[in-house]
Amino acid sequence: MRVFGLYNYWVFAVLLMIGLYAIIARGNLVKKLLGLSIFQSAVFLLYISMAKVEGGTAPILRYAGEPELSSNPLPHVLILTAIVVGISTIALGLAIVVRIREEFGTIEEDEIQSKVRDQ
């Protein structure tokens, strides 16, 4: 079947749902950051999957006189940039979680909210 041939889109959907569930349903801030990372990875996978040209080669490997179908390298470069931004976002988030832990003594969202309301 053609539907099962598109396994990378199925993996995208599963990863997206796992990441979204972790962001929404979990109260632990580190688990939320992990869910955000999984969500970002799913978006990267989707973007790279859409950029793949069936039968395409790298644009560098062109031979004289032969018209060849080539893949566009721009999406891959954009994803490399997005990976760097994603890593720095997660690092900043972890630094903020460490600071929250020092201030409130916990990284559970509901406990932090109750401590803020009590102040």
C-alpha positions in Angstrom: 0.0 0.0 0.0 1.1 3.5 -0.7 0.1 4.8 2.7 2.7 2.6 4.5 5.3 3.7 2.0 5.2 7.2 3.6 6.5 6.0 6.9 8.4 9.2 7.6 5.1 11.1 7.7 3.7 8.6 10.1 6.8 9.0 12.3 6.3 12.7 12.1 2.7 12.5 13.3 3.6 10.1 16.2 6.5 12.3 17.3 4.4 15.4 17.1 1.6 13.9 19.2 4.1 12.6 21.8 5.8 16.1 22.0 2.4 17.9 22.2 1.2 15.5 24.9 4.4 16.0 27.0 4.1 19.8 26.7 0.4 19.9 27.7 -0.1 17.0 30.1 3.1 17.0 32.2 3.7 19.3 35.1 7.4 18.8 35.4 9.3 21.6 33.6 12.1 19.4 32.4 9.6 17.0 30.9 7.9 19.9 29.2 11.3 20.9 27.7 11.9 17.3 26.6 8.4 17.4 24.9 9.3 20.7 23.2 12.5 19.0 21.9 10.6 16.1 20.5 8.0 18.4 18.9 10.8 20.4 17.3 12.4 17.1 16.0 9.0 16.2 14.4 8.8 19.5 12.6 12.4 19.1 11.3 11.5 15.6 10.0 8.4 16.9 8.2 10.4 19.7 6.6 13.2 17.4 5.4 10.6 14.9 4.2 8.8 17.4 2.1 12.2 18.7 0.6 13.1 15.2 -0.7 12.8 14.9 -4.4 12.1 11.4 -5.6 15.1 10.4 -7.9 16.8 13.7 -7.2 20.6 14.0 -6.7 22.7 16.6 -5.0 22.9 19.8 -7.1 26.7 19.5 -7.1 26.7 16.2 -9.0 25.6 17.4 -12.4 27.2 16.0 -15.5 27.5 18.0 -18.7 24.8 17.4 -21.3 22.6 15.3 -19.0 19.5 17.0 -17.6 19.1 15.6 -14.1 16.6 16.1 -11.4 18.2 17.6 -8.3 17.1 18.3 -4.8 17.0 21.8 -3.4 19.6 22.2 -0.6 17.9 25.2 1.0 15.5 23.2 3.3 18.4 21.2 4.6 20.4 24.3 5.4 17.4 25.9 7.1 17.0 22.8 9.3 20.6 22.9 10.3 20.1 26.5 11.4 16.8 25.5 13.2 18.7 22.7 15.0 21.2 25.2 16.4 18.4 27.5 17.5 16.5 24.6 19.0 19.5 23.5 21.0 20.1 27.0 22.3 16.4 27.3 23.2 16.5 24.1 25.2 19.8 25.2 26.9 18.2 28.5 27.9 15.1 26.7 29.1 17.2 24.4 31.3 19.0 27.3 32.7 15.7 29.0 33.6 14.5 25.7 35.2 17.6 25.6 37.3 16.9 29.2 38.5 13.3 28.3 39.2 14.4 25.3 41.2 16.7 27.5 43.3 14.0 30.1 43.9 11.0 27.8 44.6 12.6 24.5 45.6 10.7 22.5 43.0 10.2 22.1 39.2 6.6 20.9 39.4 4.3 23.5 37.8 1.4 23.2 40.2 3.6 23.5 43.2 5.3 26.6 41.8 1.8 28.2 41.1 0.6 27.5 44.6 3.8 29.0 46.1 3.4 32.1 43.9 -0.3 32.5 45.0 0.7 32.2 48.7 3.3 35.0 48.4 
